[in-house]
Amino acid sequence: MLVTAGVMLIAAGLIFYLLSKFGFTRMPGDISAEGKNWKFYFPLGTCILISVVLTLLLWLINYFLRK
């Protein structure tokens, strides 16, 4: 179970790395503020998108496993 979780984290990291190379890092709805000596970034839109995609994916997996 730990190995599977590790592989999934590595895969997620690679996916986010590749998406950032293609410019998918800043989604609409992401909050960013910058001051003189500080920077704040909260990816709200990205979190919502990831949540929706994972919910649909897990729902589909659960649906097909119960058949």
Predicted model as a PDB file, atoms N, CA, C, CB and O in Angstrom, pLDDT in the B-factor column:
MODEL        1                                                                  
ATOM      1  N   MET A   1       0.827  -1.190   0.000  1.00 87.00           N  
ATOM      2  CA  MET A   1       0.000   0.000   0.000  1.00 87.00           C  
ATOM      3  C   MET A   1       0.878   1.263   0.000  1.00 87.00           C  
ATOM      4  CB  MET A   1      -0.944  -0.007   1.217  1.00 87.00           C  
ATOM      5  O   MET A   1       0.566   2.235  -0.688  1.00 87.00           O  
ATOM      6  N   LEU A   2       1.957   1.245   0.760  1.00 92.00           N  
ATOM      7  CA  LEU A   2       2.855   2.403   0.780  1.00 92.00           C  
ATOM      8  C   LEU A   2       3.571   2.573  -0.553  1.00 92.00           C  
ATOM      9  CB  LEU A   2       3.880   2.262   1.906  1.00 92.00           C  
ATOM     10  O   LEU A   2       3.792   3.697  -1.003  1.00 92.00           O  
ATOM     11  N   VAL A   3       3.930   1.471  -1.179  1.00 92.00           N  
ATOM     12  CA  VAL A   3       4.588   1.555  -2.483  1.00 92.00           C  
ATOM     13  C   VAL A   3       3.628   2.144  -3.508  1.00 92.00           C  
ATOM     14  CB  VAL A   3       5.084   0.160  -2.941  1.00 92.00           C  
ATOM     15  O   VAL A   3       4.022   2.987  -4.314  1.00 92.00           O  
ATOM     16  N   THR A   4       2.379   1.710  -3.487  1.00 90.00           N  
ATOM     17  CA  THR A   4       1.377   2.246  -4.403  1.00 90.00           C  
ATOM     18  C   THR A   4       1.174   3.736  -4.181  1.00 90.00           C  
ATOM     19  CB  THR A   4       0.051   1.506  -4.237  1.00 90.00           C  
ATOM     20  O   THR A   4       1.101   4.507  -5.138  1.00 90.00           O  
ATOM     21  N   ALA A   5       1.082   4.141  -2.920  1.00 89.00           N  
ATOM     22  CA  ALA A   5       0.932   5.571  -2.614  1.00 89.00           C  
ATOM     23  C   ALA A   5       2.155   6.353  -3.099  1.00 89.00           C  
ATOM     24  CB  ALA A   5       0.728   5.785  -1.090  1.00 89.00           C  
ATOM     25  O   ALA A   5       2.012   7.455  -3.627  1.00 89.00           O  
ATOM     26  N   GLY A   6       3.338   5.801  -2.926  1.00 92.00           N  
ATOM     27  CA  GLY A   6       4.558   6.457  -3.392  1.00 92.00           C  
ATOM     28  C   GLY A   6       4.593   6.607  -4.900  1.00 92.00           C  
ATOM     29  O   GLY A   6       4.976   7.657  -5.417  1.00 92.00           O  
ATOM     30  N   VAL A   7       4.195   5.564  -5.604  1.00 92.00           N  
ATOM     31  CA  VAL A   7       4.161   5.619  -7.066  1.00 92.00           C  
ATOM     32  C   VAL A   7       3.140   6.647  -7.538  1.00 92.00           C  
ATOM     33  CB  VAL A   7       3.832   4.234  -7.654  1.00 92.00           C  
ATOM     34  O   VAL A   7       3.381   7.377  -8.499  1.00 92.00           O  
ATOM     35  N   MET A   8       2.003   6.700  -6.857  1.00 89.00           N  
ATOM     36  CA  MET A   8       0.984   7.693  -7.230  1.00 89.00           C  
ATOM     37  C   MET A   8       1.478   9.116  -6.986  1.00 89.00           C  
ATOM     38  CB  MET A   8      -0.312   7.449  -6.442  1.00 89.00           C  
ATOM     39  O   MET A   8       1.208  10.007  -7.791  1.00 89.00           O  
ATOM     40  N   LEU A   9       2.190   9.341  -5.896  1.00 90.00           N  
ATOM     41  CA  LEU A   9       2.735  10.681  -5.629  1.00 90.00           C  
ATOM     42  C   LEU A   9       3.790  11.062  -6.662  1.00 90.00           C  
ATOM     43  CB  LEU A   9       3.340  10.744  -4.218  1.00 90.00           C  
ATOM     44  O   LEU A   9       3.842  12.209  -7.106  1.00 90.00           O  
ATOM     45  N   ILE A  10       4.620  10.111  -7.039  1.00 94.00           N  
ATOM     46  CA  ILE A  10       5.621  10.386  -8.071  1.00 94.00           C  
ATOM     47  C   ILE A  10       4.940  10.701  -9.398  1.00 94.00           C  
ATOM     48  CB  ILE A  10       6.580   9.188  -8.232  1.00 94.00           C  
ATOM     49  O   ILE A  10       5.347  11.628 -10.098  1.00 94.00           O  
ATOM     50  N   ALA A  11       3.910   9.939  -9.749  1.00 91.00           N  
ATOM     51  CA  ALA A  11       3.175  10.191 -10.991  1.00 91.00           C  
ATOM     52  C   ALA A  11       2.509  11.564 -10.964  1.00 91.00           C  
ATOM     53  CB  ALA A  11       2.120   9.097 -11.222  1.00 91.00           C  
ATOM     54  O   ALA A  11       2.541  12.293 -11.955  1.00 91.00           O  
ATOM     55  N   ALA A  12       1.907  11.914  -9.832  1.00 84.00           N  
ATOM     56  CA  ALA A  12       1.275  13.229  -9.716  1.00 84.00           C  
ATOM     57  C   ALA A  12       2.318  14.341  -9.856  1.00 84.00           C  
ATOM     58  CB  ALA A  12       0.535  13.355  -8.367  1.00 84.00           C  
ATOM     59  O   ALA A  12       2.067  15.350 -10.514  1.00 84.00           O  
ATOM     60  N   GLY A  13       3.466  14.158  -9.248  1.00 86.00           N  
ATOM     61  CA  GLY A  13       4.532  15.148  -9.372  1.00 86.00           C  
ATOM     62  C   GLY A  13       5.001  15.317 -10.802  1.00 86.00           C  
ATOM     63  O   GLY A  13       5.237  16.436 -11.257  1.00 86.00           O  
ATOM     64  N   LEU A  14       5.136  14.206 -11.511  1.00 89.00           N  
ATOM     65  CA  LEU A  14       5.549  14.282 -12.916  1.00 89.00           C  
ATOM     66  C   LEU A  14       4.480  14.956 -13.774  1.00 89.00           C  
ATOM     67  CB  LEU A  14       5.849  12.878 -13.459  1.00 89.00           C  
ATOM     68  O   LEU A  14       4.798  15.734 -14.673  1.00 89.00           O  
ATOM     69  N   ILE A  15       3.216  14.656 -13.494  1.00 83.00           N  
ATOM     70  CA  ILE A  15       2.139  15.292 -14.253  1.00 83.00           C  
ATOM     71  C   ILE A  15       2.136  16.795 -14.027  1.00 83.00           C  
ATOM     72  CB  ILE A  15       0.781  14.697 -13.865  1.00 83.00           C  
ATOM     73  O   ILE A  15       2.016  17.564 -14.980  1.00 83.00           O  
ATOM     74  N   PHE A  16       2.268  17.226 -12.767  1.00 79.00           N  
ATOM     75  CA  PHE A  16       2.286  18.666 -12.486  1.00 79.00           C  
ATOM     76  C   PHE A  16       3.522  19.331 -13.091  1.00 79.00           C  
ATOM     77  CB  PHE A  16       2.244  18.916 -10.969  1.00 79.00           C  
ATOM     78  O   PHE A  16       3.454  20.478 -13.534  1.00 79.00           O  
ATOM     79  N   TYR A  17       4.643  18.624 -13.110  1.00 84.00           N  
ATOM     80  CA  TYR A  17       5.858  19.160 -13.718  1.00 84.00           C  
ATOM     81  C   TYR A  17       5.661  19.368 -15.216  1.00 84.00           C  
ATOM     82  CB  TYR A  17       7.049  18.220 -13.463  1.00 84.00           C  
ATOM     83  O   TYR A  17       6.031  20.406 -15.765  1.00 84.00           O  
ATOM     84  N   LEU A  18       5.070  18.359 -15.872  1.00 85.00           N  
ATOM     85  CA  LEU A  18       4.840  18.473 -17.310  1.00 85.00           C  
ATOM     86  C   LEU A  18       3.798  19.539 -17.634  1.00 85.00           C  
ATOM     87  CB  LEU A  18       4.401  17.131 -17.877  1.00 85.00           C  
ATOM     88  O   LEU A  18       3.937  20.263 -18.620  1.00 85.00           O  
ATOM     89  N   LEU A  19       2.760  19.639 -16.812  1.00 78.00           N  
ATOM     90  CA  LEU A  19       1.755  20.681 -17.041  1.00 78.00           C  
ATOM     91  C   LEU A  19       2.346  22.074 -16.889  1.00 78.00           C  
ATOM     92  CB  LEU A  19       0.586  20.510 -16.078  1.00 78.00           C  
ATOM     93  O   LEU A  19       1.966  22.992 -17.615  1.00 78.00           O  
ATOM     94  N   SER A  20       3.265  22.236 -15.960  1.00 78.00           N  
ATOM     95  CA  SER A  20       3.880  23.556 -15.781  1.00 78.00           C  
ATOM     96  C   SER A  20       4.760  23.922 -16.975  1.00 78.00           C  
ATOM     97  CB  SER A  20       4.711  23.587 -14.488  1.00 78.00           C  
ATOM     98  O   SER A  20       4.928  25.104 -17.277  1.00 78.00           O  
ATOM     99  N   LYS A  21       5.317  22.932 -17.650  1.00 83.00           N  
ATOM    100  CA  LYS A  21       6.118  23.209 -18.839  1.00 83.00           C  
ATOM    101  C   LYS A  21       5.264  23.731 -19.993  1.00 83.00           C  
ATOM    102  CB  LYS A  21       6.860  21.952 -19.271  1.00 83.00           C  
ATOM    103  O   LYS A  21       5.752  24.469 -20.849  1.00 83.00           O  
ATOM    104  N   PHE A  22       3.985  23.343 -20.013  1.00 79.00           N  
ATOM    105  CA  PHE A  22       3.087  23.772 -21.071  1.00 79.00           C  
ATOM    106  C   PHE A  22       2.242  24.977 -20.678  1.00 79.00           C  
ATOM    107  CB  PHE A  22       2.192  22.637 -21.466  1.00 79.00           C  
ATOM    108  O   PHE A  22       1.354  25.378 -21.430  1.00 79.00           O  
ATOM    109  N   GLY A  23       2.502  25.558 -19.517  1.00 72.00           N  
ATOM    110  CA  GLY A  23       1.824  26.782 -19.120  1.00 72.00           C  
ATOM    111  C   GLY A  23       0.504  26.591 -18.401  1.00 72.00           C  
ATOM    112  O   GLY A  23      -0.298  27.524 -18.358  1.00 72.00           O  
ATOM    113  N   PHE A  24       0.246  25.427 -17.838  1.00 71.00           N  
ATOM    114  CA  PHE A  24      -1.002  25.186 -17.132  1.00 71.00           C  
ATOM    115  C   PHE A  24      -0.853  25.387 -15.627  1.00 71.00           C  
ATOM    116  CB  PHE A  24      -1.498  23.786 -17.420  1.00 71.00           C  
ATOM    117  O   PHE A  24      -1.518  24.707 -14.846  1.00 71.00           O  
ATOM    118  N   THR A  25      -0.006  26.294 -15.219  1.00 70.00           N  
ATOM    119  CA  THR A  25       0.227  26.488 -13.790  1.00 70.00           C  
ATOM    120  C   THR A  25      -0.742  27.486 -13.175  1.00 70.00           C  
ATOM    121  CB  THR A  25       1.644  26.948 -13.554  1.00 70.00           C  
ATOM    122  O   THR A  25      -1.123  27.328 -12.016  1.00 70.00           O  
ATOM    123  N   ARG A  26      -1.138  28.479 -13.898  1.00 74.00           N  
ATOM    124  CA  ARG A  26      -2.023  29.511 -13.342  1.00 74.00           C  
ATOM    125  C   ARG A  26      -3.386  29.429 -14.020  1.00 74.00           C  
ATOM    126  CB  ARG A  26      -1.408  30.932 -13.521  1.00 74.00           C  
ATOM    127  O   ARG A  26      -3.547  29.779 -15.189  1.00 74.00           O  
ATOM    128  N   MET A  27      -4.344  28.964 -13.258  1.00 75.00           N  
ATOM    129  CA  MET A  27      -5.709  28.815 -13.753  1.00 75.00           C  
ATOM    130  C   MET A  27      -6.514  30.048 -13.348  1.00 75.00           C  
ATOM    131  CB  MET A  27      -6.370  27.509 -13.202  1.00 75.00           C  
ATOM    132  O   MET A  27      -6.147  30.753 -12.408  1.00 75.00           O  
ATOM    133  N   PRO A  28      -7.612  30.306 -14.060  1.00 82.00           N  
ATOM    134  CA  PRO A  28      -8.516  31.369 -13.609  1.00 82.00           C  
ATOM    135  C   PRO A  28      -9.070  31.004 -12.230  1.00 82.00           C  
ATOM    136  CB  PRO A  28      -9.679  31.589 -14.632  1.00 82.00           C  
ATOM    137  O   PRO A  28      -9.469  29.862 -12.005  1.00 82.00           O  
ATOM    138  N   GLY A  29      -9.095  31.933 -11.342  1.00 82.00           N  
ATOM    139  CA  GLY A  29      -9.554  31.677  -9.979  1.00 82.00           C  
ATOM    140  C   GLY A  29      -8.422  31.516  -8.993  1.00 82.00           C  
ATOM    141  O   GLY A  29      -8.652  31.516  -7.783  1.00 82.00           O  
ATOM    142  N   ASP A  30      -7.200  31.378  -9.484  1.00 85.00           N  
ATOM    143  CA  ASP A  30      -6.053  31.315  -8.580  1.00 85.00           C  
ATOM    144  C   ASP A  30      -5.799  32.701  -8.000  1.00 85.00           C  
ATOM    145  CB  ASP A  30      -4.786  30.783  -9.316  1.00 85.00           C  
ATOM    146  O   ASP A  30      -5.885  33.709  -8.702  1.00 85.00           O  
ATOM    147  N   ILE A  31      -5.490  32.734  -6.724  1.00 87.00           N  
ATOM    148  CA  ILE A  31      -5.289  33.997  -6.020  1.00 87.00           C  
ATOM    149  C   ILE A  31      -3.797  34.262  -5.887  1.00 87.00           C  
ATOM    150  CB  ILE A  31      -5.971  33.974  -4.624  1.00 87.00           C  
ATOM    151  O   ILE A  31      -3.046  33.412  -5.409  1.00 87.00           O  
ATOM    152  N   SER A  32      -3.378  35.430  -6.307  1.00 86.00           N  
ATOM    153  CA  SER A  32      -1.978  35.795  -6.117  1.00 86.00           C  
ATOM    154  C   SER A  32      -1.900  37.271  -5.752  1.00 86.00           C  
ATOM    155  CB  SER A  32      -1.138  35.493  -7.395  1.00 86.00           C  
ATOM    156  O   SER A  32      -2.615  38.112  -6.298  1.00 86.00           O  
ATOM    157  N   ALA A  33      -1.017  37.551  -4.820  1.00 90.00           N  
ATOM    158  CA  ALA A  33      -0.778  38.927  -4.390  1.00 90.00           C  
ATOM    159  C   ALA A  33       0.718  39.085  -4.190  1.00 90.00           C  
ATOM    160  CB  ALA A  33      -1.572  39.276  -3.077  1.00 90.00           C  
ATOM    161  O   ALA A  33       1.411  38.166  -3.754  1.00 90.00           O  
ATOM    162  N   GLU A  34       1.186  40.254  -4.516  1.00 91.00           N  
ATOM    163  CA  GLU A  34       2.614  40.496  -4.414  1.00 91.00           C  
ATOM    164  C   GLU A  34       2.854  41.873  -3.818  1.00 91.00           C  
ATOM    165  CB  GLU A  34       3.293  40.371  -5.789  1.00 91.00           C  
ATOM    166  O   GLU A  34       2.228  42.859  -4.207  1.00 91.00           O  
ATOM    167  N   GLY A  35       3.758  41.914  -2.885  1.00 91.00           N  
ATOM    168  CA  GLY A  35       4.128  43.175  -2.264  1.00 91.00           C  
ATOM    169  C   GLY A  35       5.587  43.485  -2.539  1.00 91.00           C  
ATOM    170  O   GLY A  35       6.210  42.891  -3.420  1.00 91.00           O  
ATOM    171  N   LYS A  36       6.109  44.404  -1.787  1.00 91.00           N  
ATOM    172  CA  LYS A  36       7.491  44.801  -1.980  1.00 91.00           C  
ATOM    173  C   LYS A  36       8.455  43.674  -1.606  1.00 91.00           C  
ATOM    174  CB  LYS A  36       7.795  46.045  -1.162  1.00 91.00           C  
ATOM    175  O   LYS A  36       9.398  43.387  -2.343  1.00 91.00           O  
ATOM    176  N   ASN A  37       8.216  43.044  -0.468  1.00 92.00           N  
ATOM    177  CA  ASN A  37       9.123  41.998   0.008  1.00 92.00           C  
ATOM    178  C   ASN A  37       8.439  40.654   0.201  1.00 92.00           C  
ATOM    179  CB  ASN A  37       9.753  42.423   1.301  1.00 92.00           C  
ATOM    180  O   ASN A  37       8.987  39.782   0.875  1.00 92.00           O  
ATOM    181  N   TRP A  38       7.264  40.466  -0.370  1.00 94.00           N  
ATOM    182  CA  TRP A  38       6.562  39.211  -0.158  1.00 94.00           C  
ATOM    183  C   TRP A  38       5.735  38.848  -1.380  1.00 94.00           C  
ATOM    184  CB  TRP A  38       5.673  39.296   1.080  1.00 94.00           C  
ATOM    185  O   TRP A  38       5.419  39.696  -2.214  1.00 94.00           O  
ATOM    186  N   LYS A  39       5.397  37.585  -1.466  1.00 91.00           N  
ATOM    187  CA  LYS A  39       4.569  37.076  -2.547  1.00 91.00           C  
ATOM    188  C   LYS A  39       3.658  35.998  -1.973  1.00 91.00           C  
ATOM    189  CB  LYS A  39       5.442  36.518  -3.721  1.00 91.00           C  
ATOM    190  O   LYS A  39       4.112  35.143  -1.213  1.00 91.00           O  
ATOM    191  N   PHE A  40       2.376  36.032  -2.330  1.00 91.00           N  
ATOM    192  CA  PHE A  40       1.411  35.052  -1.861  1.00 91.00           C  
ATOM    193  C   PHE A  40       0.692  34.470  -3.068  1.00 91.00           C  
ATOM    194  CB  PHE A  40       0.402  35.684  -0.859  1.00 91.00           C  
ATOM    195  O   PHE A  40       0.210  35.210  -3.926  1.00 91.00           O  
ATOM    196  N   TYR A  41       0.621  33.156  -3.134  1.00 85.00           N  
ATOM    197  CA  TYR A  41      -0.066  32.479  -4.231  1.00 85.00           C  
ATOM    198  C   TYR A  41      -0.870  31.325  -3.658  1.00 85.00           C  
ATOM    199  CB  TYR A  41       0.942  31.975  -5.307  1.00 85.00           C  
ATOM    200  O   TYR A  41      -0.316  30.453  -2.989  1.00 85.00           O  
ATOM    201  N   PHE A  42      -2.185  31.312  -3.918  1.00 86.00           N  
ATOM    202  CA  PHE A  42      -3.040  30.215  -3.503  1.00 86.00           C  
ATOM    203  C   PHE A  42      -3.805  29.718  -4.722  1.00 86.00           C  
ATOM    204  CB  PHE A  42      -4.012  30.653  -2.367  1.00 86.00           C  
ATOM    205  O   PHE A  42      -4.628  30.448  -5.275  1.00 86.00           O  
ATOM    206  N   PRO A  43      -3.542  28.479  -5.150  1.00 83.00           N  
ATOM    207  CA  PRO A  43      -4.151  27.966  -6.383  1.00 83.00           C  
ATOM    208  C   PRO A  43      -5.576  27.452  -6.172  1.00 83.00           C  
ATOM    209  CB  PRO A  43      -3.295  26.856  -6.955  1.00 83.00           C  
ATOM    210  O   PRO A  43      -5.812  26.246  -6.259  1.00 83.00           O  
ATOM    211  N   LEU A  44      -6.509  28.330  -5.902  1.00 86.00           N  
ATOM    212  CA  LEU A  44      -7.888  27.935  -5.626  1.00 86.00           C  
ATOM    213  C   LEU A  44      -8.543  27.283  -6.846  1.00 86.00           C  
ATOM    214  CB  LEU A  44      -8.703  29.149  -5.184  1.00 86.00           C  
ATOM    215  O   LEU A  44      -9.169  26.231  -6.718  1.00 86.00           O  
ATOM    216  N   GLY A  45      -8.408  27.879  -7.997  1.00 84.00           N  
ATOM    217  CA  GLY A  45      -8.983  27.306  -9.216  1.00 84.00           C  
ATOM    218  C   GLY A  45      -8.378  25.954  -9.551  1.00 84.00           C  
ATOM    219  O   GLY A  45      -9.087  25.040  -9.971  1.00 84.00           O  
ATOM    220  N   THR A  46      -7.079  25.825  -9.367  1.00 80.00           N  
ATOM    221  CA  THR A  46      -6.406  24.557  -9.618  1.00 80.00           C  
ATOM    222  C   THR A  46      -6.876  23.495  -8.638  1.00 80.00           C  
ATOM    223  CB  THR A  46      -4.891  24.727  -9.526  1.00 80.00           C  
ATOM    224  O   THR A  46      -7.086  22.347  -9.032  1.00 80.00           O  
ATOM    225  N   CYS A  47      -7.045  23.849  -7.378  1.00 83.00           N  
ATOM    226  CA  CYS A  47      -7.523  22.895  -6.368  1.00 83.00           C  
ATOM    227  C   CYS A  47      -8.933  22.414  -6.693  1.00 83.00           C  
ATOM    228  CB  CYS A  47      -7.496  23.533  -4.967  1.00 83.00           C  
ATOM    229  O   CYS A  47      -9.236  21.232  -6.534  1.00 83.00           O  
ATOM    230  N   ILE A  48      -9.787  23.311  -7.142  1.00 88.00           N  
ATOM    231  CA  ILE A  48     -11.147  22.925  -7.494  1.00 88.00           C  
ATOM    232  C   ILE A  48     -11.137  21.992  -8.704  1.00 88.00           C  
ATOM    233  CB  ILE A  48     -12.006  24.172  -7.783  1.00 88.00           C  
ATOM    234  O   ILE A  48     -11.863  20.997  -8.724  1.00 88.00           O  
ATOM    235  N   LEU A  49     -10.329  22.301  -9.701  1.00 83.00           N  
ATOM    236  CA  LEU A  49     -10.231  21.455 -10.886  1.00 83.00           C  
ATOM    237  C   LEU A  49      -9.716  20.062 -10.533  1.00 83.00           C  
ATOM    238  CB  LEU A  49      -9.318  22.105 -11.926  1.00 83.00           C  
ATOM    239  O   LEU A  49     -10.263  19.064 -11.003  1.00 83.00           O  
ATOM    240  N   ILE A  50      -8.683  19.984  -9.721  1.00 83.00           N  
ATOM    241  CA  ILE A  50      -8.137  18.693  -9.300  1.00 83.00           C  
ATOM    242  C   ILE A  50      -9.169  17.916  -8.502  1.00 83.00           C  
ATOM    243  CB  ILE A  50      -6.860  18.888  -8.468  1.00 83.00           C  
ATOM    244  O   ILE A  50      -9.290  16.702  -8.668  1.00 83.00           O  
ATOM    245  N   SER A  51      -9.911  18.591  -7.646  1.00 92.00           N  
ATOM    246  CA  SER A  51     -10.937  17.940  -6.850  1.00 92.00           C  
ATOM    247  C   SER A  51     -12.029  17.342  -7.729  1.00 92.00           C  
ATOM    248  CB  SER A  51     -11.539  18.927  -5.867  1.00 92.00           C  
ATOM    249  O   SER A  51     -12.461  16.213  -7.497  1.00 92.00           O  
ATOM    250  N   VAL A  52     -12.476  18.081  -8.726  1.00 93.00           N  
ATOM    251  CA  VAL A  52     -13.527  17.590  -9.622  1.00 93.00           C  
ATOM    252  C   VAL A  52     -13.020  16.386 -10.428  1.00 93.00           C  
ATOM    253  CB  VAL A  52     -13.999  18.720 -10.578  1.00 93.00           C  
ATOM    254  O   VAL A  52     -13.721  15.382 -10.552  1.00 93.00           O  
ATOM    255  N   VAL A  53     -11.820  16.489 -10.966  1.00 88.00           N  
ATOM    256  CA  VAL A  53     -11.265  15.396 -11.763  1.00 88.00           C  
ATOM    257  C   VAL A  53     -11.085  14.143 -10.914  1.00 88.00           C  
ATOM    258  CB  VAL A  53      -9.926  15.810 -12.385  1.00 88.00           C  
ATOM    259  O   VAL A  53     -11.448  13.050 -11.349  1.00 88.00           O  
ATOM    260  N   LEU A  54     -10.530  14.282  -9.714  1.00 89.00           N  
ATOM    261  CA  LEU A  54     -10.335  13.115  -8.855  1.00 89.00           C  
ATOM    262  C   LEU A  54     -11.662  12.522  -8.393  1.00 89.00           C  
ATOM    263  CB  LEU A  54      -9.489  13.489  -7.646  1.00 89.00           C  
ATOM    264  O   LEU A  54     -11.787  11.302  -8.287  1.00 89.00           O  
ATOM    265  N   THR A  55     -12.647  13.362  -8.118  1.00 95.00           N  
ATOM    266  CA  THR A  55     -13.960  12.857  -7.728  1.00 95.00           C  
ATOM    267  C   THR A  55     -14.575  12.027  -8.847  1.00 95.00           C  
ATOM    268  CB  THR A  55     -14.891  14.014  -7.356  1.00 95.00           C  
ATOM    269  O   THR A  55     -15.085  10.934  -8.602  1.00 95.00           O  
ATOM    270  N   LEU A  56     -14.529  12.539 -10.068  1.00 95.00           N  
ATOM    271  CA  LEU A  56     -15.067  11.790 -11.196  1.00 95.00           C  
ATOM    272  C   LEU A  56     -14.299  10.495 -11.437  1.00 95.00           C  
ATOM    273  CB  LEU A  56     -15.042  12.645 -12.447  1.00 95.00           C  
ATOM    274  O   LEU A  56     -14.902   9.457 -11.708  1.00 95.00           O  
ATOM    275  N   LEU A  57     -12.991  10.549 -11.343  1.00 91.00           N  
ATOM    276  CA  LEU A  57     -12.161   9.367 -11.553  1.00 91.00           C  
ATOM    277  C   LEU A  57     -12.451   8.301 -10.504  1.00 91.00           C  
ATOM    278  CB  LEU A  57     -10.680   9.743 -11.525  1.00 91.00           C  
ATOM    279  O   LEU A  57     -12.625   7.131 -10.844  1.00 91.00           O  
ATOM    280  N   LEU A  58     -12.505   8.687  -9.248  1.00 91.00           N  
ATOM    281  CA  LEU A  58     -12.784   7.720  -8.188  1.00 91.00           C  
ATOM    282  C   LEU A  58     -14.216   7.204  -8.270  1.00 91.00           C  
ATOM    283  CB  LEU A  58     -12.534   8.348  -6.818  1.00 91.00           C  
ATOM    284  O   LEU A  58     -14.471   6.042  -7.953  1.00 91.00           O  
ATOM    285  N   TRP A  59     -15.150   8.046  -8.687  1.00 94.00           N  
ATOM    286  CA  TRP A  59     -16.524   7.595  -8.866  1.00 94.00           C  
ATOM    287  C   TRP A  59     -16.604   6.535  -9.964  1.00 94.00           C  
ATOM    288  CB  TRP A  59     -17.439   8.783  -9.201  1.00 94.00           C  
ATOM    289  O   TRP A  59     -17.291   5.525  -9.813  1.00 94.00           O  
ATOM    290  N   LEU A  60     -15.892   6.778 -11.078  1.00 93.00           N  
ATOM    291  CA  LEU A  60     -15.881   5.805 -12.163  1.00 93.00           C  
ATOM    292  C   LEU A  60     -15.228   4.489 -11.739  1.00 93.00           C  
ATOM    293  CB  LEU A  60     -15.156   6.379 -13.371  1.00 93.00           C  
ATOM    294  O   LEU A  60     -15.730   3.413 -12.065  1.00 93.00           O  
ATOM    295  N   ILE A  61     -14.126   4.570 -11.023  1.00 90.00           N  
ATOM    296  CA  ILE A  61     -13.457   3.359 -10.541  1.00 90.00           C  
ATOM    297  C   ILE A  61     -14.380   2.582  -9.623  1.00 90.00           C  
ATOM    298  CB  ILE A  61     -12.148   3.708  -9.809  1.00 90.00           C  
ATOM    299  O   ILE A  61     -14.500   1.363  -9.750  1.00 90.00           O  
ATOM    300  N   ASN A  62     -15.031   3.269  -8.706  1.00 91.00           N  
ATOM    301  CA  ASN A  62     -15.961   2.618  -7.784  1.00 91.00           C  
ATOM    302  C   ASN A  62     -17.140   2.001  -8.537  1.00 91.00           C  
ATOM    303  CB  ASN A  62     -16.469   3.621  -6.741  1.00 91.00           C  
ATOM    304  O   ASN A  62     -17.584   0.905  -8.194  1.00 91.00           O  
ATOM    305  N   TYR A  63     -17.644   2.682  -9.542  1.00 89.00           N  
ATOM    306  CA  TYR A  63     -18.781   2.196 -10.327  1.00 89.00           C  
ATOM    307  C   TYR A  63     -18.425   0.902 -11.053  1.00 89.00           C  
ATOM    308  CB  TYR A  63     -19.234   3.264 -11.339  1.00 89.00           C  
ATOM    309  O   TYR A  63     -19.206  -0.049 -11.046  1.00 89.00           O  
ATOM    310  N   PHE A  64     -17.254   0.862 -11.678  1.00 87.00           N  
ATOM    311  CA  PHE A  64     -16.872  -0.317 -12.447  1.00 87.00           C  
ATOM    312  C   PHE A  64     -16.406  -1.468 -11.568  1.00 87.00           C  
ATOM    313  CB  PHE A  64     -15.787   0.040 -13.422  1.00 87.00           C  
ATOM    314  O   PHE A  64     -16.499  -2.625 -11.979  1.00 87.00           O  
ATOM    315  N   LEU A  65     -15.912  -1.184 -10.381  1.00 88.00           N  
ATOM    316  CA  LEU A  65     -15.515  -2.265  -9.465  1.00 88.00           C  
ATOM    317  C   LEU A  65     -16.712  -2.946  -8.832  1.00 88.00           C  
ATOM    318  CB  LEU A  65     -14.608  -1.725  -8.375  1.00 88.00           C  
ATOM    319  O   LEU A  65     -16.630  -4.119  -8.466  1.00 88.00           O  
ATOM    320  N   ARG A  66     -17.806  -2.246  -8.698  1.00 86.00           N  
ATOM    321  CA  ARG A  66     -19.008  -2.840  -8.088  1.00 86.00           C  
ATOM    322  C   ARG A  66     -19.807  -3.694  -9.063  1.00 86.00           C  
ATOM    323  CB  ARG A  66     -19.900  -1.748  -7.536  1.00 86.00           C  
ATOM    324  O   ARG A  66     -20.660  -4.474  -8.638  1.00 86.00           O  
ATOM    325  N   LYS A  67     -19.548  -3.564 -10.360  1.00 76.00           N  
ATOM    326  CA  LYS A  67     -20.292  -4.349 -11.358  1.00 76.00           C  
ATOM    327  C   LYS A  67     -19.878  -5.788 -11.339  1.00 76.00           C  
ATOM    328  CB  LYS A  67     -20.092  -3.785 -12.749  1.00 76.00           C  
ATOM    329  O   LYS A  67     -20.400  -6.592 -12.111  1.00 76.00           O  
TER     330      LYS A  67                                                      
ENDMDL                                                                          
END                                                                             
